[in-house]
């Protein structure tokens, strides 16, 4: 984690205050003064501010059920931030692990643990995301096989990784993918001549959405552990 973020997580300082303290030479890491706020540190490092040893607060892990018309951002834009519904302290320290478009609903994971969220969003970690997809047209024959083989999307240098498609009704499917390319689900169906009319994320890895729309809860220890030790796949 960045040193300025470590300071914020260990004190009541905000990011600007932490940066000023670092640049003023008030922070020591493993016995050496550090004046670069962006320097990467580990929670096991010995870090002090003005001679006082720092211990970061425990990391937090949440799921929330995103509603349509909200954005996966820490601040409002054209739409309100999905984090506005979190009635907890220091919301500004949290970040979203795997964003959804404004019109997409469903499971969003939120944390202040950068290593944990990396295991979710990095394509090299192959975390499976399951989407319930509503389609404009009935699902055509052979689409599941094409998705399983990988699709070439416009502007991409390599095909999509194999995806699993399960038909629910004539115009509704469950799609499981291990990537998170820009508008990937919508582009995949556009590549086979169809159009996504509704998109809802139900699951990430072993974590399933089980709360009502607009609600949130802390993850269980078992759920957190799902992404605490993912091994990288080549």
C-alpha positions in Angstrom: 0.0 0.0 0.0 1.1 3.6 -0.5 2.7 5.3 2.4 0.2 8.1 2.5 -2.7 5.6 2.6 -0.9 3.7 5.4 -0.7 6.9 7.4 -4.5 7.6 6.8 -5.4 4.1 7.9 -3.3 4.4 11.0 -4.3 7.9 12.1 -7.1 10.5 11.8 -5.2 12.4 9.1 -6.7 12.8 5.7 -4.7 12.2 2.5 -3.5 15.9 2.2 -2.4 16.0 5.8 -0.6 12.7 5.5 1.2 13.9 2.4 2.4 17.0 4.1 3.6 15.1 7.1 5.6 12.7 4.9 7.1 15.5 2.8 8.1 17.4 6.0 10.2 14.4 7.1 8.0 13.4 9.9 7.6 9.7 8.8 10.2 7.0 9.3 10.0 3.6 7.7 12.2 0.8 9.0 14.6 3.4 10.5 14.8 5.5 7.4 13.1 8.9 6.8 10.8 8.7 3.7 9.6 11.8 2.0 7.7 10.3 -0.9 4.0 9.8 -0.3 3.7 7.2 -3.1 6.3 4.8 -1.7 5.0 1.3 -1.3 5.0 -0.1 2.2 3.8 -3.3 3.9 1.7 -3.4 7.0 4.6 -5.4 8.6 7.0 -2.5 8.2 8.0 -0.5 11.2 6.5 2.9 10.5 6.4 5.9 12.8 5.0 9.5 12.7 6.9 12.0 14.8 8.4 9.2 16.8 5.1 7.4 17.4 4.7 3.9 16.1 1.7 3.4 13.8 -0.6 0.4 13.6 -3.2 0.4 10.8 -6.9 -0.2 11.6 -8.2 -3.7 10.5 -9.3 -3.8 6.9 -13.0 -3.8 6.1 -14.8 -5.9 3.5 -18.4 -5.3 2.4 -20.9 -6.3 -0.3 -23.6 -4.0 -1.5 -26.5 -4.4 -3.9 -26.1 -1.8 -6.5 -29.2 -0.1 -7.9 -29.5 1.2 -11.4 -28.6 4.9 -11.9 -25.7 4.9 -9.5 -21.9 4.9 -10.3 -19.1 2.8 -8.9 -17.1 5.8 -7.8 -16.1 7.4 -4.5 -17.8 10.7 -5.5 -20.9 11.7 -7.4 -20.8 12.3 -11.1 -23.7 12.4 -13.5 -25.2 9.8 -11.1 -24.9 9.5 -7.4 -22.1 7.3 -5.9 -23.1 3.8 -4.9 -21.1 4.5 -1.7 -23.7 7.1 -0.5 -25.7 4.4 1.1 -22.9 3.3 3.4 -23.6 4.6 6.9 -20.1 3.9 8.3 -17.0 6.0 9.3 -14.2 6.9 6.9 -16.1 5.9 3.7 -13.4 7.9 1.8 -10.9 5.2 2.6 -12.9 2.5 0.8 -12.6 1.6 -2.8 -14.6 -0.6 -5.2 -13.2 -3.9 -6.4 -14.7 -4.4 -9.8 -16.9 -1.6 -11.2 -20.3 -1.9 -12.8 -21.9 0.5 -15.4 -24.5 3.0 -14.2 -27.3 1.0 -15.7 -26.0 -2.4 -14.3 -27.3 -3.7 -11.0 -26.1 -6.3 -8.5 -23.1 -7.4 -6.5 -20.4 -4.8 -5.7 -17.5 -5.6 -3.4 -16.0 -2.7 -1.3 -12.8 -2.7 0.8 -9.8 -0.7 2.0 -7.5 -3.7 1.4 -5.7 -3.1 -1.9 -4.1 -6.6 -2.1 -7.5 -8.2 -1.6 -9.2 -6.2 -4.3 -6.3 -6.9 -6.7 -7.1 -10.6 -6.4 -10.6 -9.7 -7.7 -9.9 -7.3 -10.5 -6.6 -8.6 -11.9 -7.3 -10.7 -15.1 -4.3 -12.9 -14.2 -6.2 -14.0 -11.1 -9.1 -15.4 -13.0 -11.9 -14.6 -10.5 -15.2 -15.7 -12.0 -18.1 -13.2 -12.3 -21.6 -14.4 -12.9 -24.1 -12.1 -14.7 -27.8 -12.5 -15.3 -28.3 -11.1 -18.8 -31.6 -10.0 -20.4 -31.4 -10.0 -24.2 -33.3 -8.2 -26.9 -33.6 -11.2 -29.2 -33.9 -15.0 -28.4 -30.5 -16.7 -27.9 -29.3 -18.0 -31.2 -28.0 -21.6 -31.7 -24.3 -22.0 -31.3 -23.7 -18.9 -29.1 -22.7 -20.9 -26.1 -20.1 -22.7 -28.1 -18.7 -19.5 -29.5 -18.5 -18.0 -26.0 -16.7 -21.1 -24.8 -14.1 -20.8 -27.6 -13.5 -17.1 -27.1 -14.7 -14.2 -29.1 -12.8 -11.5 -31.0 -14.1 -8.1 -30.0 -13.6 -5.0 -32.0 -10.4 -3.2 -31.1 -9.0 -6.0 -29.0 -5.6 -7.7 -29.6 -6.7 -11.1 -28.4 -10.0 -13.0 -28.0 -11.9 -13.2 -24.8 -11.1 -16.0 -22.4 -13.5 -19.0 -22.5 -16.9 -18.1 -21.0 -19.8 -20.3 -19.8 -23.3 -19.5 -21.0 -26.4 -21.1 -19.4 -29.8 -20.4 -20.9 -32.5 -19.6 -18.4 -35.3 -18.6 -20.7 -35.6 -17.6 -24.4 -34.2 -14.2 -23.7 -32.4 -14.6 -20.4 -29.0 -16.3 -19.7 -26.4 -16.6 -17.0 -22.9 -15.7 -18.2 -19.8 -16.6 -16.3 -16.6 -14.7 -17.3 -13.1 -14.4 -15.7 -12.2 -11.0 -17.3 -13.4 -7.5 -16.9 -12.8 -5.8 -20.2 -14.6 -2.5 -21.0 -18.3 -3.2 -21.4 -17.4 -6.8 -22.0 -20.7 -8.5 -21.6 -22.5 -6.0 -23.8 -19.8 -6.3 -26.5 -19.8 -10.0 -26.4 -23.5 -10.2 -27.2 -23.2 -7.4 -29.8 -20.5 -9.6 -31.5 -23.1 -12.3 -32.0 -25.8 -10.0 -33.3 -27.8 -9.6 -30.1 -28.2 -6.7 -27.6 -28.2 -6.6 -23.8 -31.3 -5.0 -22.4 -30.6 -5.7 -18.7 -27.5 -6.7 -16.8 -27.2 -7.9 -13.2 -24.1 -9.3 -11.4 -25.1 -12.2 -9.1 -21.8 -13.6 -8.0 -18.0 -12.9 -7.8 -15.9 -16.0 -7.0 -17.7 -17.8 -4.2 -19.4 -14.7 -3.0 -23.1 -14.6 -3.9 -25.4 -11.6 -3.6 -27.9 -12.3 -0.9 -29.2 -8.9 0.2 -32.0 -6.7 -1.1 -31.5 -4.0 -3.7 -29.9 -0.9 -2.1 -28.7 -2.8 1.0 -25.2 -3.7 2.2 -23.5 -5.9 4.8 -20.0 -6.8 6.0 -18.6 -10.0 4.5 -18.0 -13.0 6.6 -14.6 -14.3 7.4 -15.2 -17.2 5.0 -16.2 -14.8 2.2 -13.1 -12.7 2.8 -10.9 -15.7 2.7 -12.1 -16.5 -0.9 -9.9 -13.8 -2.3 -7.2 -13.7 0.4 -5.0 -16.4 -1.2 -5.8 -16.7 -4.9 -2.9 -18.0 -6.9 -2.0 -16.4 -10.1 -2.7 -18.4 -13.3 -0.5 -18.0 -16.4 
